[in-house]
């Protein structure tokens, strides 16, 4: 129980730290012309990944039965982003340190989700396939539309 809360807290802290990093990189504009641009809104895409990690941490801390599914979605999203970046299909604009932090969290999340380490609801094959599909969809939507 203590380890579950420590890991959930660590996920939450990493999510908050990466949100602060993303805030420092975000260019806010008061010009109406920038608000119409799709590129302006795409700079907020990394926040979505941090929010996913934050929700995984909170779910794990509270011992929510759907935390394994949320961690699988997060883990597959990050692994697919890194894989597509290494292949050269999609650019990764997260930065090296955030990519490493998210990668470590993704591996831990996938390990916990698939091993059912904390006796939460076990992932079914359907949930695994849905999380892989959602991860691929998020990767393509967040970075291919730029």
Phi, psi and omega per residue, in radians:
X1 nan -0.689 -3.135
X2 -1.201 -0.714 -3.138
X3 -1.125 -0.691 3.103
X4 -1.053 -0.771 3.137
X5 -1.209 -0.607 3.100
X6 -1.159 -0.777 3.133
X7 -1.162 -0.726 3.082
X8 -1.071 -0.719 3.093
X9 -1.165 -0.674 3.123
X10 -1.132 -0.745 3.078
X11 -1.037 -0.738 -3.133
X12 -1.142 -0.738 3.139
X13 -1.149 -0.761 3.112
X14 -1.080 -0.683 3.115
X15 -1.121 -0.744 3.128
X16 -1.185 -0.679 3.102
X17 -1.125 -0.764 3.132
X18 -1.187 -0.563 3.046
X19 -1.089 -0.719 3.097
X20 -1.124 -0.662 3.091
X21 -1.122 -0.755 -3.132
X22 -1.176 -0.599 3.102
X23 -1.123 -0.660 3.139
X24 -1.201 -0.409 3.137
X25 -1.611 -0.233 -3.036
X26 -1.392 2.363 3.095
X27 -1.784 1.867 3.119
X28 -1.524 2.436 -3.096
X29 -2.192 2.502 3.071
X30 -1.778 -0.012 3.130
X31 -1.448 2.344 -3.141
X32 -1.126 -0.481 -3.132
X33 -1.094 -0.630 -3.138
X34 -1.254 -0.513 -3.095
X35 -1.221 -0.369 3.141
X36 -1.454 -0.365 -3.074
X37 -1.306 2.353 3.093
X38 -1.219 -0.543 3.137
X39 -1.117 -0.586 3.107
X40 -1.085 -0.741 -3.132
X41 -1.318 -0.460 -3.133
X42 -1.256 -0.312 3.079
X43 -1.241 -0.227 3.087
X44 -1.590 0.005 -3.116
X45 -1.073 -0.687 3.109
X46 -1.087 -0.405 3.074
X47 -1.082 -0.609 -3.133
X48 -1.065 -0.697 3.123
X49 -1.169 -0.707 3.097
X50 -1.131 -0.661 3.109
X51 -1.151 -0.655 3.080
X52 -1.081 -0.771 3.134
X53 -1.168 -0.669 3.100
X54 -1.069 -0.780 3.131
X55 -1.147 -0.635 3.073
X56 -1.076 -0.763 3.129
X57 -1.107 -0.759 3.133
X58 -1.159 -0.762 3.118
X59 -1.057 -0.748 -3.125
X60 -1.179 -0.705 3.128
X61 -1.094 -0.672 -3.120
X62 -1.502 -0.073 -3.104
X63 1.039 0.826 3.084
X64 -1.276 2.467 -3.086
X65 -1.208 -0.366 3.135
X66 -1.651 0.205 -3.114
X67 -1.205 -0.568 3.091
X68 -1.105 -0.701 3.118
X69 -1.158 -0.746 3.114
X70 -1.116 -0.700 3.124
X71 -1.202 -0.600 3.091
X72 -1.158 -0.726 3.101
X73 -1.085 -0.812 3.116
X74 -1.076 -0.826 -3.094
X75 -1.081 -0.800 3.132
X76 -1.183 -0.603 3.103
X77 -1.083 -0.829 -3.118
X78 -1.182 -0.755 3.134
X79 -1.113 -0.664 3.107
X80 -1.218 -0.644 3.063
X81 -1.060 -0.813 -3.141
X82 -1.156 -0.717 3.132
X83 -1.104 -0.803 3.136
X84 -1.171 -0.499 3.066
X85 -1.261 -0.749 -3.132
X86 -1.158 -0.626 3.101
X87 -1.240 -0.516 3.136
X88 1.758 0.223 -3.126
X89 -1.400 -0.822 -3.115
X90 -2.184 2.449 3.084
X91 -1.356 2.597 3.096
X92 -1.895 1.948 -3.109
X93 -1.788 0.428 -3.134
X94 -1.422 -0.457 -3.040
X95 1.686 2.763 -3.025
X96 -1.220 -0.750 -3.086
X97 -1.241 -0.705 3.110
X98 -1.216 -0.581 3.076
X99 -1.126 -0.716 3.118
X100 -1.166 -0.772 3.126
X101 -1.105 -0.801 3.124
X102 -1.155 -0.622 3.121
X103 -1.118 -0.758 3.100
X104 -1.127 -0.743 3.108
X105 -1.141 -0.657 -3.134
X106 -1.155 -0.744 3.108
X107 -1.116 -0.745 3.101
X108 -1.123 -0.726 -3.130
X109 -1.129 -0.745 3.122
X110 -1.157 -0.682 3.105
X111 -1.072 -0.834 -3.134
X112 -1.125 -0.735 -3.082
X113 -1.171 -0.776 -3.080
X114 -1.390 -0.547 3.127
X115 -1.450 -0.220 -3.081
X116 0.910 0.894 -3.018
X117 -1.075 -0.533 -3.053
X118 -1.920 0.405 3.086
X119 0.919 0.801 3.026
X120 -1.646 -3.021 -3.127
X121 -1.108 2.158 -3.112
X122 -1.200 2.479 3.124
X123 -1.249 2.343 3.049
X124 -1.614 2.926 3.110
X125 -1.075 -0.660 3.110
X126 -1.078 -0.769 3.129
X127 -1.165 -0.628 3.101
X128 -1.126 -0.813 3.133
X129 -1.144 -0.677 3.096
X130 -1.131 -0.711 -3.138
X131 -1.192 -0.627 3.058
X132 -1.135 -0.758 3.126
X133 -1.120 -0.771 3.122
X134 -1.115 -0.705 3.101
X135 -1.076 -0.747 3.116
X136 -1.174 -0.715 3.127
X137 -1.105 -0.769 3.106
X138 -1.115 -0.732 3.128
X139 -1.049 -0.798 -3.123
X140 -1.223 -0.709 -3.123
X141 -1.228 -0.703 -3.067
X142 -1.262 -0.557 -2.974
X143 -2.090 -0.342 -3.126
X144 -1.476 -0.399 -3.092
X145 -1.471 0.012 -3.111
X146 -1.195 nan nan
